[in-house]
Amino acid sequence: MIAVLLPPPLGAPESLPDLPDRLPEHGVPAVRIGGGADDRPPYAGRYVAHASLEISAAVAADARIALVAEGDAGPLVGAVGAAQRAAHRPVLGYVLVDAFLPQPGSPTLDEITAAQSPEGAGPEAAGPEAAGPPGYRTETLPMAPDWPDAPCGYLLTRPDRAHVARLARMRGWTVREADPEDAPAALADLLTELRGV
């Protein structure tokens, strides 16, 4: 299984930039999909399309993959997974890293942030990656009605996402907590566990 790492949209900083280099040390090959092409509306749609094209270029058609989404890529992981299914590439699992969870329907990032933050906090709860161009956080996200179609997990490395990790646990997902320096080993263990589910 190959871990396909989906960075936050709009070139937002990654909290765990060394994952592609360190995951192979733990027995999990990894490919990081580059950002770009999501710099104008529809931001989410462009992100999903660009990520799908890059996965097709970077991973063999018969490869079995797990999608690992960080930050604002979390709510888009279902749409990226749907694109992989359409390309007949099996997705064995999904892991969100310090990310808000996808929600049914067609919410916006602001709505997801408010719904998944303690006591319905506003967009400021999204953290430093919340900044974006006008319309970014208020556009309707692509739907993935049949998601999840594979086992899901959550890796928590930021204390301000503890509430989201609890929501993931309530959904029955496997949740792991790790310090950023121990995140590659924790992610590798989580992916191995999901593969066996």
C-alpha positions as CSV (number, residue, x, y, z in Angstrom):
1,M,0.0,0.0,0.0
2,I,1.2,3.5,-0.9
3,A,0.4,6.5,1.3
4,V,-0.7,9.4,-0.9
5,L,-0.2,12.5,1.1
6,L,-2.6,15.3,0.3
7,P,-1.3,18.7,1.5
8,P,-3.5,21.6,2.6
9,P,-5.0,23.6,-0.3
10,L,-3.7,27.0,-1.5
11,G,-0.1,26.1,-0.6
12,A,-0.8,26.4,3.1
13,P,2.1,25.2,5.3
14,E,2.2,21.5,6.2
15,S,2.5,20.7,9.9
16,L,4.4,17.5,9.1
17,P,6.6,18.3,6.0
18,D,9.0,15.3,6.6
19,L,6.3,12.6,6.2
20,P,7.3,11.5,2.7
21,D,10.9,11.1,3.7
22,R,10.2,9.4,7.0
23,L,7.3,7.0,6.3
24,P,9.4,4.6,4.2
25,E,11.7,4.2,7.3
26,H,8.6,2.6,8.9
27,G,7.7,0.4,5.9
28,V,5.2,2.6,4.2
29,P,6.1,4.0,0.7
30,A,4.8,7.5,0.3
31,V,4.1,10.0,-2.4
32,R,3.2,13.7,-1.7
33,I,0.9,15.3,-4.2
34,G,2.0,18.8,-5.0
35,G,-0.2,21.8,-4.6
36,G,-1.2,24.3,-7.2
37,A,-4.0,24.8,-9.7
38,D,-6.4,25.7,-6.8
39,D,-5.6,29.4,-6.8
40,R,-9.0,30.6,-8.2
41,P,-12.6,29.5,-7.9
42,P,-13.8,26.9,-7.6
43,Y,-11.0,26.2,-5.2
44,A,-12.1,22.9,-3.9
45,G,-13.1,21.5,-7.3
46,R,-9.7,22.6,-8.7
47,Y,-7.9,21.0,-5.8
48,V,-9.7,17.6,-6.2
49,A,-9.1,17.6,-10.0
50,H,-5.4,18.5,-9.7
51,A,-4.8,16.0,-6.9
52,S,-6.5,13.3,-9.0
53,L,-4.3,14.1,-12.0
54,E,-1.2,14.0,-9.9
55,I,-2.1,10.7,-8.3
56,S,-2.6,9.2,-11.8
57,A,0.8,10.5,-12.8
58,A,2.7,9.4,-9.7
59,V,1.1,6.1,-8.8
60,A,0.7,3.0,-11.0
61,A,-2.9,2.3,-12.1
62,D,-3.0,-1.0,-10.2
63,A,-1.4,0.4,-7.0
64,R,-3.4,0.1,-3.8
65,I,-3.4,3.4,-2.0
66,A,-4.4,5.1,1.3
67,L,-5.2,8.8,1.1
68,V,-3.7,10.9,3.9
69,A,-5.2,14.4,4.1
70,E,-3.8,17.3,6.2
71,G,-5.4,20.5,7.2
72,D,-8.1,21.8,4.9
73,A,-7.6,18.8,2.6
74,G,-9.5,16.8,5.2
75,P,-13.0,17.8,4.1
76,L,-12.0,17.1,0.5
77,V,-10.6,13.6,0.9
78,G,-14.0,12.0,0.1
79,A,-14.1,13.7,-3.2
80,V,-10.5,12.8,-4.0
81,G,-11.4,9.2,-3.1
82,A,-14.4,9.2,-5.4
83,A,-12.2,10.4,-8.2
84,Q,-9.9,7.4,-7.5
85,R,-12.8,5.0,-7.6
86,A,-13.9,6.5,-10.9
87,A,-10.3,5.8,-12.2
88,H,-10.6,2.2,-11.0
89,R,-7.9,2.7,-8.4
90,P,-8.7,1.1,-5.1
91,V,-8.5,3.2,-2.0
92,L,-7.8,1.0,1.0
93,G,-8.1,3.6,3.7
94,Y,-8.2,7.2,4.7
95,V,-6.3,9.1,7.4
96,L,-6.9,12.7,8.3
97,V,-4.0,14.5,10.0
98,D,-5.1,17.4,12.2
99,A,-8.0,18.1,9.8
100,F,-11.7,18.7,10.1
101,L,-13.8,15.8,8.9
102,P,-15.8,15.6,5.7
103,Q,-19.5,16.1,6.3
104,P,-22.6,14.9,4.4
105,G,-24.2,17.2,2.0
106,S,-22.4,20.2,0.5
107,P,-21.2,22.4,3.4
108,T,-18.6,25.1,3.2
109,L,-15.4,25.1,5.1
110,D,-16.8,27.8,7.5
111,E,-19.8,25.6,8.2
112,I,-17.6,22.5,8.8
113,T,-15.4,24.6,11.2
114,A,-18.3,25.8,13.2
115,A,-19.9,22.4,13.4
116,Q,-16.8,20.6,14.4
117,S,-15.3,23.1,16.8
118,P,-16.0,23.1,20.5
119,E,-19.3,25.0,21.2
120,G,-19.6,25.9,17.5
121,A,-16.7,28.3,17.4
122,G,-16.4,30.4,14.3
123,P,-13.9,30.3,11.4
124,E,-11.1,31.5,13.7
125,A,-11.1,27.9,15.1
126,A,-9.7,26.7,11.8
127,G,-6.3,27.9,12.9
128,P,-3.5,29.6,10.8
129,E,-4.6,27.9,7.6
130,A,-8.0,29.7,7.7
131,A,-6.7,32.6,5.7
132,G,-7.5,32.4,2.1
133,P,-8.8,34.4,-0.8
134,P,-12.4,35.8,-0.9
135,G,-14.9,33.0,-1.2
136,Y,-12.5,30.2,-0.3
137,R,-14.1,29.3,3.0
138,T,-17.6,30.0,1.9
139,E,-17.8,28.0,-1.4
140,T,-19.8,24.8,-1.4
141,L,-17.5,21.8,-1.3
142,P,-17.9,18.8,-3.7
143,M,-20.1,16.0,-2.5
144,A,-19.1,12.4,-1.9
145,P,-22.4,10.8,-0.9
146,D,-21.1,7.3,-0.4
147,W,-18.1,8.2,1.6
148,P,-16.4,6.6,3.5
149,D,-15.9,3.5,1.3
150,A,-12.9,2.2,3.2
151,P,-11.7,2.3,6.9
152,C,-10.8,5.7,8.3
153,G,-8.4,6.9,10.9
154,Y,-7.3,10.1,12.5
155,L,-3.9,11.2,13.6
156,L,-3.8,14.0,16.2
157,T,-0.6,16.0,16.6
158,R,-2.1,19.4,17.5
159,P,-3.9,19.9,20.8
160,D,-6.4,22.4,19.2
161,R,-7.8,19.5,17.1
162,A,-8.6,17.3,20.1
163,H,-12.3,17.9,19.7
164,V,-12.2,16.8,16.1
165,A,-10.3,13.6,17.1
166,R,-13.1,12.9,19.6
167,L,-15.7,13.3,16.7
168,A,-13.6,10.9,14.7
169,R,-13.6,8.4,17.6
170,M,-17.4,8.8,17.9
171,R,-17.7,7.8,14.2
172,G,-15.8,4.6,15.1
173,W,-12.6,5.6,13.5
174,T,-9.2,4.5,14.8
175,V,-7.5,7.5,16.4
176,R,-3.9,7.9,17.3
177,E,-2.1,10.8,19.1
178,A,1.5,11.6,18.6
179,D,4.0,14.4,19.0
180,P,5.0,15.8,15.6
181,E,8.4,14.1,15.7
182,D,6.8,10.8,16.4
183,A,4.0,11.3,13.8
184,P,5.6,9.2,10.9
185,A,5.8,6.1,13.1
186,A,2.3,6.7,14.5
187,L,0.9,7.2,10.9
188,A,2.7,4.0,9.7
189,D,1.1,2.0,12.5
190,L,-2.3,3.5,11.8
191,L,-2.1,2.7,8.1
192,T,-1.0,-0.9,8.9
193,E,-3.9,-1.3,11.3
194,L,-6.4,0.1,8.7
195,R,-5.1,-2.2,6.0
196,G,-5.9,-5.2,8.3
197,V,-9.5,-4.0,8.9
